Structure formats: C-alpha cells, structure tokens
Amino acid sequence: MALPPTPTPSHLYPQALQLKLYQAFIFSIPILFSIILFLLFYLFYLKRRASTLSSSPPPILPRSSNEGTPYVVSVGLKGELKNKLPSILCDEETRTRESQ
C-alpha cells in the first residue's frame, strides 16, 4: 500500500504568512520614504542654513554723522531681508527742497 504522492507547494511559506509579509512591506515603504525625505531636508536645508547663519559675521550698518537715532537690528529672516534692502536717509532740507 503505497501512499499517494502529496503535491508539494511551490512556495516555502504558507499563504497567510506571505500575505502578512507583503502587507508589512507595503506599509513600511511610505514610512521609510518619508524618513529619508526628512533626513535629506535636514541635511541640505536646515543644516546648511544654520551653518551659514552661525558663520556669518554680524552685518555692519552704515551710519551717517547727522543722524541721531540708532538702528534697530532685528534677527531672523526679516532682519536679513532688511539688511539686503537699500536704506534711504532723508533729512528736512531735502524734503523742503523737493516740495518747493
């Protein structure tokens, strides 16, 4: 009495285990992708910006001898933007000449 040959499965793992592994793999791909994106964002944007802010010397502001009010320097992005804009100094003599 010989036993009938049992069909051997072509895969090594059961179907339920394969499904769970597939689901875990599909679930982990977007998470790993977002972690890599955040690391690249930190390395190329935030770290570079922090190093340029810390290594740059404080800006030297022009002062005229007839002006009595000191400049107020604001720190941050607005301060950097204000430093890049040209400053126009106007006194009363110029204003009266232009209005006549």
C-alpha atoms as an extended CHARMM CRD file, in Angstrom:
* protein
*
       100  EXT
         1         1  MET       CA              0.0000000000        0.0000000000        0.0000000000  PROA      1               0.0000000000
         2         2  ALA       CA              1.7430000000        2.9990000000       -1.2130000000  PROA      2               0.0000000000
         3         3  LEU       CA              0.7130000000        6.4380000000       -0.1590000000  PROA      3               0.0000000000
         4         4  PRO       CA             -0.4940000000        8.6930000000       -2.9370000000  PROA      4               0.0000000000
         5         5  PRO       CA              2.0160000000       11.3760000000       -3.7420000000  PROA      5               0.0000000000
         6         6  THR       CA              1.0730000000       14.5890000000       -1.9930000000  PROA      6               0.0000000000
         7         7  PRO       CA              1.5420000000       17.6950000000       -4.0360000000  PROA      7               0.0000000000
         8         8  THR       CA              4.3840000000       19.7610000000       -2.6400000000  PROA      8               0.0000000000
         9         9  PRO       CA              3.7470000000       23.5130000000       -2.6000000000  PROA      9               0.0000000000
        10        10  SER       CA              5.9360000000       25.5510000000       -4.8910000000  PROA      10              0.0000000000
        11        11  HSD       CA              6.4890000000       28.1860000000       -2.2040000000  PROA      11              0.0000000000
        12        12  LEU       CA              8.2260000000       27.6250000000        1.1000000000  PROA      12              0.0000000000
        13        13  TYR       CA              5.9490000000       29.7060000000        3.3190000000  PROA      13              0.0000000000
        14        14  PRO       CA              2.1990000000       29.3660000000        3.8660000000  PROA      14              0.0000000000
        15        15  GLN       CA             -0.1320000000       31.7610000000        2.0560000000  PROA      15              0.0000000000
        16        16  ALA       CA             -1.1680000000       33.6140000000        5.2440000000  PROA      16              0.0000000000
        17        17  LEU       CA              2.4310000000       34.3230000000        6.2040000000  PROA      17              0.0000000000
        18        18  GLN       CA              3.2230000000       35.5680000000        2.6990000000  PROA      18              0.0000000000
        19        19  LEU       CA              0.2440000000       37.9200000000        2.8540000000  PROA      19              0.0000000000
        20        20  LYS       CA              1.3670000000       39.3350000000        6.2110000000  PROA      20              0.0000000000
        21        21  LEU       CA              4.9130000000       39.8600000000        4.9400000000  PROA      21              0.0000000000
        22        22  TYR       CA              3.5760000000       41.5760000000        1.8270000000  PROA      22              0.0000000000
        23        23  GLN       CA              1.3220000000       43.8570000000        3.8940000000  PROA      23              0.0000000000
        24        24  ALA       CA              4.1770000000       44.7750000000        6.2400000000  PROA      24              0.0000000000
        25        25  PHE       CA              6.4360000000       45.5350000000        3.3000000000  PROA      25              0.0000000000
        26        26  ILE       CA              3.8170000000       47.6750000000        1.5570000000  PROA      26              0.0000000000
        27        27  PHE       CA              3.0730000000       49.5240000000        4.8040000000  PROA      27              0.0000000000
        28        28  SER       CA              6.7490000000       50.2140000000        5.5920000000  PROA      28              0.0000000000
        29        29  ILE       CA              7.6830000000       51.6430000000        2.1690000000  PROA      29              0.0000000000
        30        30  PRO       CA              5.9610000000       55.0740000000        2.6010000000  PROA      30              0.0000000000
        31        31  ILE       CA              7.2470000000       55.3870000000        6.1610000000  PROA      31              0.0000000000
        32        32  LEU       CA             10.8380000000       54.7050000000        5.1350000000  PROA      32              0.0000000000
        33        33  PHE       CA             10.4920000000       57.0430000000        2.1700000000  PROA      33              0.0000000000
        34        34  SER       CA              9.2360000000       59.8910000000        4.3760000000  PROA      34              0.0000000000
        35        35  ILE       CA             12.0300000000       59.3270000000        6.8950000000  PROA      35              0.0000000000
        36        36  ILE       CA             14.5990000000       59.5390000000        4.0910000000  PROA      36              0.0000000000
        37        37  LEU       CA             12.9870000000       62.7310000000        2.7900000000  PROA      37              0.0000000000
        38        38  PHE       CA             13.0660000000       64.3400000000        6.2410000000  PROA      38              0.0000000000
        39        39  LEU       CA             16.7350000000       63.4150000000        6.6700000000  PROA      39              0.0000000000
        40        40  LEU       CA             17.6190000000       64.8730000000        3.2850000000  PROA      40              0.0000000000
        41        41  PHE       CA             15.6380000000       68.0330000000        4.0970000000  PROA      41              0.0000000000
        42        42  TYR       CA             17.5490000000       68.3790000000        7.3670000000  PROA      42              0.0000000000
        43        43  LEU       CA             20.9360000000       67.7890000000        5.7980000000  PROA      43              0.0000000000
        44        44  PHE       CA             20.5660000000       70.0090000000        2.7510000000  PROA      44              0.0000000000
        45        45  TYR       CA             18.3630000000       72.8310000000        4.0030000000  PROA      45              0.0000000000
        46        46  LEU       CA             18.2660000000       73.2480000000        7.7680000000  PROA      46              0.0000000000
        47        47  LYS       CA             21.8800000000       72.3270000000        8.4820000000  PROA      47              0.0000000000
        48        48  ARG       CA             23.2080000000       74.4930000000        5.6510000000  PROA      48              0.0000000000
        49        49  ARG       CA             21.0620000000       77.4240000000        6.7890000000  PROA      49              0.0000000000
        50        50  ALA       CA             22.1600000000       77.0400000000       10.4130000000  PROA      50              0.0000000000
        51        51  SER       CA             25.8240000000       76.8760000000        9.4360000000  PROA      51              0.0000000000
        52        52  THR       CA             25.5880000000       79.9950000000        7.2500000000  PROA      52              0.0000000000
        53        53  LEU       CA             23.8290000000       81.9340000000        9.9950000000  PROA      53              0.0000000000
        54        54  SER       CA             26.3820000000       80.9620000000       12.6320000000  PROA      54              0.0000000000
        55        55  SER       CA             29.4540000000       81.5130000000       10.4430000000  PROA      55              0.0000000000
        56        56  SER       CA             28.4740000000       84.8960000000        9.0010000000  PROA      56              0.0000000000
        57        57  PRO       CA             29.7160000000       87.9420000000       10.9110000000  PROA      57              0.0000000000
        58        58  PRO       CA             27.1520000000       90.4250000000       12.1760000000  PROA      58              0.0000000000
        59        59  PRO       CA             26.1920000000       92.9330000000        9.4870000000  PROA      59              0.0000000000
        60        60  ILE       CA             27.8430000000       96.3420000000        9.5770000000  PROA      60              0.0000000000
        61        61  LEU       CA             25.2400000000       99.0310000000        9.2270000000  PROA      61              0.0000000000
        62        62  PRO       CA             26.0840000000      102.3760000000        7.6410000000  PROA      62              0.0000000000
        63        63  ARG       CA             25.7500000000      105.4000000000        9.8880000000  PROA      63              0.0000000000
        64        64  SER       CA             25.6740000000      108.9780000000        8.8920000000  PROA      64              0.0000000000
        65        65  SER       CA             27.0930000000      111.6610000000       11.1290000000  PROA      65              0.0000000000
        66        66  ASN       CA             23.9360000000      113.8020000000       11.1160000000  PROA      66              0.0000000000
        67        67  GLU       CA             21.6120000000      111.0210000000       12.2600000000  PROA      67              0.0000000000
        68        68  GLY       CA             20.9750000000      110.7840000000       15.9750000000  PROA      68              0.0000000000
        69        69  THR       CA             18.7330000000      107.7270000000       16.1360000000  PROA      69              0.0000000000
        70        70  PRO       CA             20.4330000000      104.3150000000       16.3210000000  PROA      70              0.0000000000
        71        71  TYR       CA             19.4920000000      101.4490000000       14.0260000000  PROA      71              0.0000000000
        72        72  VAL       CA             17.4470000000       98.6280000000       15.4150000000  PROA      72              0.0000000000
        73        73  VAL       CA             18.6040000000       95.2900000000       14.0690000000  PROA      73              0.0000000000
        74        74  SER       CA             16.0390000000       92.5240000000       14.0520000000  PROA      74              0.0000000000
        75        75  VAL       CA             17.3780000000       88.9920000000       13.9650000000  PROA      75              0.0000000000
        76        76  GLY       CA             15.9640000000       86.3660000000       11.6690000000  PROA      76              0.0000000000
        77        77  LEU       CA             14.6610000000       86.2070000000        8.1510000000  PROA      77              0.0000000000
        78        78  LYS       CA             13.1160000000       89.6670000000        8.2890000000  PROA      78              0.0000000000
        79        79  GLY       CA             16.3880000000       91.1010000000        9.5660000000  PROA      79              0.0000000000
        80        80  GLU       CA             18.3000000000       89.5100000000        6.7160000000  PROA      80              0.0000000000
        81        81  LEU       CA             15.7830000000       90.8670000000        4.2510000000  PROA      81              0.0000000000
        82        82  LYS       CA             16.0030000000       94.3530000000        5.7620000000  PROA      82              0.0000000000
        83        83  ASN       CA             19.7950000000       94.2510000000        5.5210000000  PROA      83              0.0000000000
        84        84  LYS       CA             19.6290000000       93.4380000000        1.8040000000  PROA      84              0.0000000000
        85        85  LEU       CA             17.2810000000       96.3300000000        1.0160000000  PROA      85              0.0000000000
        86        86  PRO       CA             18.7960000000       99.7450000000        0.3300000000  PROA      86              0.0000000000
        87        87  SER       CA             18.2990000000      102.2700000000        3.1040000000  PROA      87              0.0000000000
        88        88  ILE       CA             17.2840000000      105.7890000000        2.1450000000  PROA      88              0.0000000000
        89        89  LEU       CA             18.1420000000      108.5640000000        4.5330000000  PROA      89              0.0000000000
        90        90  CYS       CA             16.0580000000      111.7030000000        4.2650000000  PROA      90              0.0000000000
        91        91  ASP       CA             16.5060000000      114.9110000000        6.2020000000  PROA      91              0.0000000000
        92        92  GLU       CA             14.3350000000      118.0320000000        6.4520000000  PROA      92              0.0000000000
        93        93  GLU       CA             16.4040000000      120.1100000000        3.9940000000  PROA      93              0.0000000000
        94        94  THR       CA             15.9160000000      117.5770000000        1.2060000000  PROA      94              0.0000000000
        95        95  ARG       CA             12.2060000000      117.3100000000        1.9620000000  PROA      95              0.0000000000
        96        96  THR       CA             11.6810000000      121.0820000000        1.8190000000  PROA      96              0.0000000000
        97        97  ARG       CA             13.6980000000      121.3870000000       -1.4220000000  PROA      97              0.0000000000
        98        98  GLU       CA             11.6610000000      118.6580000000       -3.1220000000  PROA      98              0.0000000000
        99        99  SER       CA              8.3160000000      120.0740000000       -2.0060000000  PROA      99              0.0000000000
       100       100  GLN       CA              9.0420000000      123.5610000000       -3.4800000000  PROA      100             0.0000000000
